[in-house]
Amino acid sequence: MIIPSQLLANQTSDPLSLAFDRLAPSGPMMDLRTGQPAPLPEWASFWSGAEPLGAYINIPFCQTFCQFCGFFKVKPKPSQLEDYIRALTIEIANQGRLISGLGLKLSAVYIGGGTPSVLTAPLIDRLFSAINKNLPLKPYCEITFEARLSTLDRPKLLAIFGGGTNRLSVGIQSFNTDVRQQAGRLDRHEEVCEKLTKTIEINPGLTVLDLIYGLPGQSLEIFGQDLALAAQSQAQGMAFYLLKPIPGSNWHREVKNGLRPPLEGPEHLSKYYRLAVEHLTAAGLERISTNHFRRPSGDRNIYNHLSAGRHSIFALGAGSGGVHRGAHYFNTREVESYVEKILSGSEAVSTFHPAKPNYEILNNLSRQVQSGLINLERLELSEALRERLSALLNQYRTCGLMQPAQGGLALTLAGYFWSPNIEYALRSLTDQDSKEK
Ligand code: SF4
């Protein structure tokens, strides 16, 4: 039984900084880089039994672009927002009929982007009236609306909360003026603090904040100030993301063309991760995923839990992606073509990737890593695969990435930081095992 050496961790006295040479790709869509799209399925039978179920609604517009961003987004042309919402509300009605007809109910709806808060207040009203009229929402369904403070005002906030949002997700990234300007964010430190306070004051739901670490110009000291300001705010949850050179972003292009030095590597970034965990824990917040903390009984984080755990997600809007039982699909990305398709009565889905035969094992492995507790005894595995995965986990244990705990092997601080590598390695070995059969 041989485990490929690139999946093994380094034996080192500092596993947090040096357990691997580089960070593995992360995220639910990482398996889609290979494989050809297949014909679209019959949707009613595809979705049957999708429980728990979340919905992602994409608003792919941004007024200005951040330097680090690799997401698909466009700058809205005049009247494009209006046309988009007209098409999106039709798609919501059509798809809502489909899932209601199957007796399914949504546990979480995530309105993301792009920047949903570029919509005007009347368009936000129209979007929520389509959601509330057509989508089957469970009682206490989590409804998240993503916002950038520079695009928010009182009428929009009233429309966002009046429509049913109970979780406002605000992308702060950093409070520091210099760091923000380098990253292409508009507001200065004082404006961010003032707008955040006002936003939280109006908010009858809860606010969660996103921070990024490893941004150019952001020292450990500045990140410590970012964490302190986030913890002092009344936000009920906060996530901190590591800056990666994302293909398609300005910074990735500039590094590739030699116009700026490479972004910091994991050895440096791991120090920021430690600081975030220590700081937020000391401030009384509790960990609810590898990179997300909340105040006790605060943020439920249901949608992100569904997405990271590869549960079923129903996709609406241009460029959004859905998943169910290991199969993925994507809606047409180009906004004009999406609008045209919907208005002419066609469906928006453009590509479909069927599930791998071993998707259940893969999903369960991902969920265990995300939860921070790994227990192979809870999974249905062949003896050969169980032996292989156990050998890998044992190697990780001796390298300081996990330790025995009640109910399995618990990730250490280093294990949490390197969780993308652990997840990637467990999934790779499982795939290799399937191919050998
Ligand atoms: S990070 Fe968000 S706000 Fe910035 S360009 Fe990307 S999608 Fe738009």
Residues whose N, C-alpha, C, O or C-beta is under 5 A from the ligand:
A	BS01	SF4	C62 T64 F65 C66 C69 F71 K73 G113 G114 T115
